[in-house]
């Protein structure tokens, strides 16, 4: 039987240690994918993979971004692609790669699982739009260099600039700037909502027992309600995440005519809600004032 000499054992141990040391620096790189963007603004509760995040946090492949009831987030990717998430949203970064000098390697695959967002395409969509894909539980959205707002429940999508392709129920629909797409549920085909449907009267809570409105009015009301969950911030440029300036306050009533504090607060809240709906509806209709969009 042959035995190793003490000197040989020491050399083997040294070689093994050196090999281990050469591998260790790379383990961190294997464990943590490189950053593909940043959380450029966070308001309220925003989580990345279940961990509360703050402005400046890095975005990585596979991350799920979740906003709380008071949360809003702006995600900026390496190619300039920007996503603005509203409260109670869930957004999944499924696949993303941006190589400035290798455009054929670029790709972006994301999914909006819940809530609403505004999406502004970046360099990838401008150079190779066919590799940018956004999934939702209701439909798939293809990008053609665009800026749009989308909200889930049913799916309602407002194209602000460029064009998009919505695929659902085995059919695809191209929508241009100023058009609104509606998909009532998974498995149903997409269709365009003309301004006449958005202008149709919607049932109020006290009308719940009244005769149901026509199906076309229901679709218009659904889109109005869903897109309003994105709020004015989502319909404004992503760099503007501020509350619109309030109009000048009216003169204060005299003490004799002043309402109780609780009543005043209730009325103020109602007025603010009504103003928000009016602003949102005006924005939805601004590009379609003259003619209805053909479905």
Beta strands, then each sheet from edge to edge (+ up, - down):
strand 1: 37-43
strand 2: 46-48
strand 3: 51-52
strand 4: 58-59
strand 5: 64-67
strand 6: 72-77
strand 7: 82-85
strand 8: 90-97
strand 9: 107-114
strand 10: 116-120
strand 11: 132-136
strand 12: 140-143
strand 13: 147-151
strand 14: 155-161
strand 15: 163-168
strand 16: 171-176
strand 17: 180-183
strand 18: 191-192
sheet 1: 4+ 1- 6+ 7- 10+ 13- 14+ 17- 18+
sheet 2: 3+ 2- 5+ 8- 9+ 11+ 12- 15+ 16-
end
